[in-house]
């Protein structure tokens, strides 16, 4: 008679001492990070490989995760960036024509810990009421007090520059035989689908390290500059803010150089023009956030993943708000009143069903076209 392996007990302990007991899957050990929740029903592979989740343990609100497995084509980067994965129930089997392995085996290979079997609704309520908190998952240590002490020692997200930990080590170029434009794209944690959509829009893309200087960008003589998504506190990425300031000055005094930012890129662009940012209570993480385009008056259903936002009251006269989050009335987009610079807080390249926001890439190419002529 074949014996069935019993699940390994594991627990999550938050910095406030709350304890959630469950079972481990994926890598067996310990994991730390800020605990955030994501309300998407699908897309767990894209979520795990999104560099914007670096330093965070992701809790899925949908109760069954893993049922369509993992495939080789849906990764948003070359590795899993989430520090751990928390679910109500993990599926041990999968059914999808593209799938090649289970979520459990995928996380094992990645060395990333999973926690299943906890009351995810209760944990989401606690995060919504008390805010995102640091936490530790362990299948090794049984003492709640020891684990709480470890959780309190985890670096806080505020003040953390994580872009430098996820960016490429060397600049590289994605050639495109149909290219009409050359885009210099800063990699603060850029997603694969952003690069794919820039290419589809007719761009040859040079991907740049986060610390690339304005002078190095100008030397490339690009038609436009893209500022990517990424993890951490935007106000801590001072070198990027200074670079964007210099590129804006070049835009103002030398030649028009369209700039387009997404997520962290939106926050950095806003900071460069004099706005301020703040940490949201529990962030926006999901694929169904309604955003109002204040120009067209249309409502877009958007994908979002960010823990910081631009302070509306701090927007300088030079920036006009273009998009508004209908959940909590936060800033979702801005554009400069004189320069060809604009950005959005959400992810227009993500398509969790709706393609409502793809027009933004066309808006970027239209600005580059205009600047050329």
N, C-alpha and C positions, 0 to 999 in steps of 0.2 A: 504494500500500500504506500502510495507516494505521500510524503509529508508536505503540508502547506506551510510556507515560511510566514511566521507571524510578523505583522507590521512593527517597526521600531518606534517606541514611544518618543515623542518630542514635544517641546513646549515653546511658546512665544511669551516672553516677558517684556512689557513696555517699561519705559523710564519712570512711569508713575506707579509701578508695582503691579499693574494688572497682569493676570496670568491666563493664557489660553492653552489648554492641553489638547494634543492631537497626535498624529503619527507622521513620521518622516518619509519622504520619497526623494528621488533624485540622489544627490550627494548626501552622505550621512556625516554630520559633524556639527559645526556652528556657523551661523551667519548673522551679520549685523547690518543695520541701516535704518533710514527713516521709513516708517510704515505709511504707505499711501494706498488708496483703493481706486480701482478702475471699474467703470460701469459697463464696459463693452461686453456684448454677448459672445463675440468671436474675436479672432485676431490675437490670441495669446502668443503665437510665435513672433509676430511683429512687435508686440509689446516687450517681450523678453529681450529682443535684439535691438531695441531702440536705445541708442546711447544716452538719451535724455533721462533714462531711469538709473543711470549710474549712481551708486550710493543709496539706492532705495529698495525696499522689499515691497513687492507689489501684491496686493490683496484683490482678488477678483470677486465681484459681487454676484456674478452669475454662478449658480450652485454646482454645475457639472462642467469640468474643464478637462480637455484632453481627448475628447471623443472623436475628433477628426485627425488626430495624430500630428506629426511633424513632417514637412516636406523640404526638399533642397532649395526651393525657389522663393520662399516667402520671408527670408531673413532680411532685416533692415540694416544689418552690418555683418561683420565677420565673426561676431561672438555674442554670447549672452551677457548683457550689461547689468540687468537687475541682480541685486545681491541675494535675493531669495524670492520664492513664489509661494503664495498662500491661497489655498482653495478650500471650499467646503468638501467637495468630493473629486478625486482625481480618477479619470477613466483609465483602467488598465488595458483596455482594448481600443482599437481605433478603426474607423471605416471611412476611407476617402481614396479616390483613385490615384492621387498624387502622393499620398503619405508613404513614408519609408520606415518610420519608427514611432515608438510611443513617446509621450511627453516625459515619462519617468526615465527612460533610457537616454533621452536627449539631455536632460538635466544632469544625469550621472556623468555623461561624457564631458559636459561643460564644467563640472565641479561646482554646480550650483544647487543649493539646498531647497527642498520643497517641504511645505507643511500642509497636511490635509486633516479633515475631520473636526475642525474647530467650528464654533458658532460664528460664521462670517457676518451674519446680520448684526449680532451684538458688537463685534469689533468695528464694523462700519459706523454704527451709532456712536460708539465711544470716540472714534476719530472725528466724526462730524461735530460732536458736542465739545470735545476738548482740544481738537486740532491734531494735525499730523505729529506723531511722536517717534522718537528713536526707540528701537527695539532689538532684541536678540532672540534668535531661534536656536535651540540646542537639543541635540539628541545625546549629549555627553554629560552635561551637568544637571543635577537634580535640584540643587538649592535655588529657590526663588530669589533669596536675598543676594546670593553671589551673582546671579544673572542680572538682577536689577542694577547692581553696582557696575557691571560691565556695560549695560545699556546707557547708564549715565556718563560713561567715559567715551561714548561714540561722538565724534565731531559733529557739531550742529550744522544744518544745511545753510543757515544764514552765515554769510562771510566766507563760504567755501567756493573757491574757483575750481570747478571740476572739468571745465572745458579743456584745460591743459592735460588732463588725464585720459581723455577719450579721443583727442585729435590725432590725425595721421602723423607719422614720424618724418615723412618726406613728402614734398609736393609732387603731384603727378597730374597728367592731362588725359582726359577721356576724349579721344578723337571722334569726329563725326563727319562723314563724307558729305552730308547734306547741310553742314553748318553754315548759317548766315551770320552768326554772332559768336564772339569769344567772351565767355563769362569767367571771371575770377571768383571762385566760390570758397569762402572761409569755412573750414571744417571745425566747428565747435562741438560736433557730435552729429554730423550730417547723416541723414537717412538715405538708403539706397534708392528709394522711390523718388526722392527729390532730384537726384542726379539723373534718373531715368526720364523724369518729366522735363528737365532742362534740355536734355538731348532731344526728346521728342518735339520740343518747341523750336528746334533748329539751332542749338548751341553746342559749340565745342567748349568743354568745361575744364578749367585748370583748378584742381582742388588744392587749397592752401592750408598750411599749418595755422593753428589759431594765433600764433605769435608773429605771423608775417606782417611786415611793416607796410605803411602806406607807400613808401618809396619803392618797395619791391613790387607792389601791386601796379603802380603807375608804370613801372619799367616794362610790364607785360603788355601794356597798351590794350587793355580789354575794352569791350564795348559796354560791359556792365559788371557790377559787383553784387554777389549774393552773400547774405549773412545767414548762416544756418541755425537750426535748432541746437539744443545742447542742455546739459545738466547744470545744477548749481545755482548760485546767487549771481545775477547779472552784475550787480554793483561791485563784485569782487574781481571782475575781469577787466581791470583798469587798462591794461595794454590794448585790449580790443576797442574800448571806448575811445582811447586816444587816437588809434588808427582810423576809426570811422570819422572822428572830428577832422583829421587831416584830409581824408578823402572828400568830405563835405566841403572843405575849404578849396580844394582842388576843383571840385564841381562848380564852386561859386566863382572862382577867379580865372581858371584856365580853360577847361572844356567840360561840357555836360557829360557826366558819368552816372547813368542810372544805377540806383542801389535798391535792392529788394531784400527784406528780412522776414524770416519766419521764426516764431516762438522766442527763443533766446535772442535770435537776431533782431527781432522786433524790440525787445527790451533794451538791447545794446544801442540800437539806432535811436531810440527815444532818449536814453541817457546821454548820448553824444550831443543831442540837440538841446539838452538842459532839463529834461523831465526827471522824475524820481521813480523808484520802484519800491515795492514792499512785498513781504511774504504773506501769501494767502493762508487762511486758517487751515484748510485741508487740500487746497489746490483744485485744479480741473483735470480730471483723467477719465476719458471716455470717448465714445464715438457718436454721441447724440446731442451735442450741445447746440442750442439754437442761438444764432448770431444774426443781428440785424445789420444789413448794409445800409448805412445812413444816406447814401447817395441814391441808390436804386429803390430803397424801401423794401427790398426783398429779404426774406428770412432764409438763411443758409443753415443746414444741419451739418455740424462740423465735428471733426475729430480733434481732441485736445489732450495735451500732456504738459502741464506746467505748474510750478508751485509758487511762482512770483508773478506780479502784475505791475503794470505802469499805473502810477497814481494819477487819476483823472485831473485832480485839482492842480497838479504840477505841470500839466502840458503847457509849454511855452507858446507864445503867439504864433511862432513860425510853424507849429504843427497843428494840423486839423484832424480831429478824430473822425474816422471813416466807418468803423464797425463797433457794435455794442453787444456785449453778452447779455442775453435776455434772462439768464438765471439769476445773476447778481449785479447786473449793470456795471461790469468792469470793462475797461478799454480793450477792444479786440483788434483795433487797427488804426493806423495813423498815416498821414502823408504830409510832406512838406509843402508849404503854400507856394514856394518859388522854385525849389530844386526838384529834379526827378527822382525823389526818394520816397519810398513807402514801405509799409510792413504790416504784417498781421500776426496776432498772437496764436491763432489756431494753425492746424496743419492742412493746407489746401491740397497737398500731394496725397494725403490719405483718403481712401475712398471706401468707407465702411458700408457702401450701398449708394448713397448720393454722391454725385460728382459736382455738387453745387459750387465749389470754390475753385475749380480748375481754371476759370477765367483769369485768375491772378497771374498765371504764367504768361498768358497772352498780353496782359497789361504790361508786364515787364518787357516782353519783346517789342511791343509797340513803342515804349519809351526809348529802347535802344535803337529802333528804326528811326525815330524822330531825331535822336541825337546824332545819328550818322549823316542825316540830310541837312 
